[in-house]
């Protein structure tokens, strides 16, 4: 896309014509309205400064114009999401574009929130890691961890108040935070409008694609204070660490199911999280007030994740809507079966769990149209086909029951790709611009998940098959933390288990 370098004030006619040419409306997917009600967020940090008033004003004007151009190209971003009256568990996406959304002189329903200075060259930036004014240099020294980026600060639209009946929701929110020596862009996109992969063409419309360097994870692990209660533990894992465990799991799976059986690296990492987290919960909560085990050995434990249907549906690169379906492992796995009755989990348990996860995904592969139909019935978009379908249609409640925070299930968001993190921006005023005026972000981050107990697995820049580390963000209770971290490290570093 042609660069859109802006200045504060009226746009030229050429720029208006260029923006007018972007008004193609892309189609949405058959399962757009079955997505969970919630937001995903992507945060970019840039070095910059010093930021005199004129430079800040010019940068904010550029960002506002670029956001308007994105809304002009994808008009449904300026629409609204409305909860059905009397049915708070269901969301209704209203894709009739707001007539103001494509008007280049207005922002429509989507918002940009420039944060103005408290002092001439300084703003107050409150985070979970720091309780005083923060500079970009400080954030970078600490490795730009997710806990340094408070979602409530960056994404005010993603709050519980938006889940009330009759409230209008912003499909897209962009918040800019200007520090004295840098800039943070926080994109927040409503999950009912699109998934992370669908956000990629929108992000590409905002900035040209490039390469973003990973942050210094080792520095983060050694310099950051321990995360507070319920905040993620950030566990690094390189492909080299996972290779022996993946090989073992692959051999065990093929020995049971035949030479064509397969488990991916992501399956193995997910299984590792499932086994270790379940064991940590069983260890940390040995008994309740009545002296009975909190997690019964016979309690069912299920692993839940989401599968991207874009390629399966044959619509990769065409739709911007939600193309993910939730999948659950079989209901016949208990805590005792998952852990094998052992005090410490072994590679064998991880191999079994990886096979169960792969089986759930392959079941979706075999009949994804049926899964889509069930999801639409659960969302009230189609009529059921009989008692059996009606019993199976309650997808959302089944997932909630299986992954309740005080139970043995695990809800895990696995991001095989970061969904467009490799971006270069041409925002005026940033430091380190190349000859074309483009700047790489100093870091690209997901804030931690808003769903209590939800695990997030994501790769660094490079994708699932790259050579960079993976990150495992696990919200844990204080009493779980030590065991979880030590067992995680033991299982991926000991080749004799």
PyMOL commands that set and color helices and strands:
alter all, ss='L'
color gray80, all
select helices_A, chain A and resi 13-20+32-34+53-73+75-78+136-141+146-148+151-154+160-163+196-206+217-223+239-257+265-284+335-339+347-366+368-378+387-392+395-402+478-493
alter helices_A, ss='H'
color red, helices_A
select strands_A, chain A and resi 39-47+80-83+91-94+111-114+168-169+172-179+182-190+208-209+232-237+303-308+324-328+410-415+423-425+439-440+443-445+455-459+470-475
alter strands_A, ss='S'
color yellow, strands_A
deselect
rebuild
show_as cartoon
